[in-house]
């Protein structure tokens, strides 16, 4: 493996720096920062990153972020010959490592740590700074990101929570760091002292190379990457590198939000990360649909116009959900505002008047996007032991018991003691209680579909029946779509939706098996969505609810999920179960309706996906006498994946 020292020798000593490197946020008064601060983000010489750069730079300036910002631009010599976007941001050119100079591995994500190492070695700005904020290009800054206000200290960086980095909890961490106990599931937003970054950066790079080379442990059950292709090696490189140098993060799950998600009550996110598709009514946006988009250089062209705030007010009555839709609007409108100003700055003729252009230049939009300030709840770290009583809003102090998980909360009004279990990753489970009523846990209902009319009419029926049934909690459609599907899809507003990358065509085997999207989507939801639900109900799209489906009605409990019988799963009684689970005696013939505790689902979902892949690949045992599948096509592999995984866990 190439050491960071050898890698650095490949870099040119003189880096080209675009004029204006020291420009700081300018549209809003940033004030005088008590410390020197610098913001970094890493990109490549592609149209895909250019429009993201325009959006990030526009939001950076509007937010009033103090200090300079630098784009770390990784380009090959061939790319630089035709590259047009050198003036889009203050820039430090960084030699490209997309194609690794030693192994020839194609992995562009490694340019991020490589670019940071290069900045530290070759930029004079790195010698004149106290704090560094590192962002991704696909972000919108909503207000000043001040490490000292967020709680960062030397030796204790602040970072956003990336719960899907399950490798911190398994053999992956043990293989790649001497201190697996220090591995933090973090990424996205990084705010740290320059001395910490100097210690970390070489390890970040070398550990990225190390994890990327470890193909034996790319599988989903090791990494949490549903594609199993090693694409998130750089994220693990960061976490393992930080563990090696002894950095322990203050982890915050409130400062950054994905558009499409609903912020917690009282939380003001100061950063939006549009890494996933999001929608407003029947309008939607996915960055993946604009990979080769020349929109930065096409005069007058913007992303599709979204609804106006007035329309959002009419389509959503719930204040918090409406607030989430406003965040979606802010994200896409800031991107379009940046494109509009960029076109003007590059000599494009004045566009024809339109209602939308008038809105982007008007007072209403300026008011909606003025710099936001973090709230006390935004600053709460995941390890803080405070909970809010949901029924009366009073704060209760919680003391950790030995072992750190179970805590006791004293009810102030009646003196009754209530047990609260901290969820994996530190989230508290909130139990709702109305005065004079029995306490019931929160519930969230899920169902999985694809971007086809076949599932759309089923979705309409299920969601309508959900609304009539009296089912408590919310419902979410897990919508698995390919990039091509999303371009044509019309049903974004049919249900509250979490978008999921399609696994219909398996990324490793090429097998066409759309049913695998169900466990894959559940894994994705768990890893990307903040939920305070204690129980999850999982349904199929082709169902009609006739009444509430609740854990208290059907006696589900932690460690004891409830499901409906599927007697045709005869593989539980024969050699199929013996091949695919260590506990064939625990194989239950169940499916359809699933009621499960959230902690059980977090332990179980990845194994559900893995067992589905395993049974699907076992073509020697697809026959009807073994599976009960009359088509003998392995089509019910996902059902067996569920039952065999459950036998392993419960």
Buried (B, 14 or more C-beta within 10 A) or exposed (E): EBEBEEBBEEBEEEBEBBEEBEBBBEBBEBEEBEEBBBBBBBBBBBBBBBBBBBBBBBBBBBBBBBBBBBBBBBBBEEBBEEBEBBEBBBBBBBBBBBEBEEEEBEBBBBBBBBBBBBBBBBBEBBEEBBBBBBBBBBBBBBBBBBBBBBBBEEBBBBBBBBBBBBBBEBEBBEBBBEBBEBBBBBBBBBBBBBEBBBBBBBBBBBBBBBBBBBEEBBBBBBBBBBBBBBBBBBBBBBBBBBBBBEBBBBBBBBBBBBBBBBBBEEBBBBBBBBBBBBBBBEBBBBBBBBEEBEBBBEEEBBBEBBBBBEBBEEBBEEEEBBBBBBBBBBBBBBBBBBBBBBBEEEEBEEBEEEEBBEBBEEEEBEEEBBBBEBBEBBBBBBEEEEBBBBBEEEEBEBEEEEEEEEBEBEBEEEEEEBEBBBBEEBBBBBBBBEEEEEEBBBBBBBBBBBBBEEBBBBBBBBBEBBEEBEBBBBBBBBBBBBEEBBEEBEBBBBBBBBBBBBBBEBBEEEBEBBBBBBBBBBBBBBBBBBBBBBBBBBBBBBBEBEEBBBBBEBEBEBEEBBBEEBEBBBBBEBEBBEBBBEEBEBBBBBBBBBBBBBBBBBBBBBBBBBBBBBBBBBEEBBEEEBBBBEEBEBBBBBBBBBBBBBBBBB
